Amino acid sequence: SACTSAGGPDAARLVRALGLLVVRVPGPVAHAFGADLGLRPGNDGFALTFDFPDEATYRAWDTDPEHERIRRELIVPLITGAHRVQLRLP
């Protein structure tokens, strides 16, 4: 999940940046992202998930130069931090 200071314009900009990432950098077979619904106090402001067919595809996607550029220029400036988890789905 990405921690944002608030929803609103920053969340909308984050959605646009992630949409650009999906279009420009191949790899994920499924994805979802969006601002927290605010149903429970203390949640982060934004969450995202990307599913990959295997670890090699994830690693190639994560180190892709265009991915790194989008992350550095468009995503990192909008977030206050991130919590990352990689897990293997059955």
Legacy VTK file of the C-alpha trace (Angstrom):
# vtk DataFile Version 3.0
C-alpha trace
ASCII
DATASET POLYDATA
POINTS 90 float
0.000 0.000 0.000
1.107 3.519 -0.600
0.722 5.981 2.247
-0.631 9.309 1.132
-1.279 12.278 3.349
-4.840 12.557 2.035
-7.145 11.505 -0.761
-8.386 14.108 -3.202
-6.085 15.540 -5.852
-3.014 13.544 -4.807
-4.973 10.284 -4.979
-6.285 11.240 -8.422
-2.751 12.046 -9.604
-1.514 8.749 -8.159
-4.238 6.848 -10.037
-3.189 8.568 -13.280
0.500 7.750 -12.679
-0.287 4.106 -11.946
-2.500 3.936 -15.034
0.451 5.166 -17.071
2.633 2.499 -15.477
0.126 -0.215 -16.439
0.025 0.965 -20.057
3.763 1.482 -20.528
5.406 -1.352 -18.593
4.337 -4.930 -19.365
4.353 -7.669 -16.748
1.343 -7.693 -14.418
-1.516 -10.029 -15.308
-3.889 -8.188 -12.943
-3.865 -4.994 -10.925
-6.031 -2.832 -8.681
-5.410 0.498 -6.983
-7.294 3.344 -5.382
-7.861 5.601 -2.405
-8.945 4.110 0.912
-12.708 4.166 1.470
-12.266 5.373 5.052
-14.256 2.521 6.570
-11.804 2.015 9.432
-9.717 4.638 11.256
-5.961 4.334 10.923
-5.864 2.902 7.416
-3.318 4.106 4.898
-4.697 6.513 2.319
-4.111 4.434 -0.808
-3.539 0.811 -1.754
-2.390 -1.040 -4.821
-1.812 -4.596 -5.907
-0.149 -6.092 -8.958
-0.243 -9.810 -9.797
2.501 -11.487 -11.835
2.732 -14.952 -13.362
6.094 -15.592 -11.688
8.962 -14.012 -9.769
11.102 -13.442 -12.859
8.362 -11.336 -14.455
8.015 -9.288 -11.270
11.763 -8.685 -11.078
11.937 -7.596 -14.737
8.955 -5.250 -14.225
10.327 -3.801 -10.987
13.688 -2.915 -12.553
12.370 -1.778 -15.945
13.831 1.683 -16.720
10.424 3.171 -17.612
8.931 1.773 -14.390
11.780 3.312 -12.405
11.253 6.664 -14.163
7.498 6.712 -13.535
8.014 5.678 -9.915
10.722 8.301 -9.318
9.107 11.218 -11.179
5.367 10.665 -10.762
4.688 8.356 -7.811
7.289 8.985 -5.097
6.590 12.750 -4.937
2.938 11.990 -4.104
3.418 9.565 -1.223
4.762 9.885 2.299
5.897 6.265 2.475
5.103 2.739 1.378
4.474 -0.685 2.876
5.488 -3.466 0.496
4.745 -7.170 0.573
5.418 -9.808 -2.023
3.635 -13.115 -1.595
3.048 -16.229 -3.625
-0.610 -16.945 -4.375
-1.861 -20.526 -4.627
LINES 1 91
90 0 1 2 3 4 5 6 7 8 9 10 11 12 13 14 15 16 17 18 19 20 21 22 23 24 25 26 27 28 29 30 31 32 33 34 35 36 37 38 39 40 41 42 43 44 45 46 47 48 49 50 51 52 53 54 55 56 57 58 59 60 61 62 63 64 65 66 67 68 69 70 71 72 73 74 75 76 77 78 79 80 81 82 83 84 85 86 87 88 89
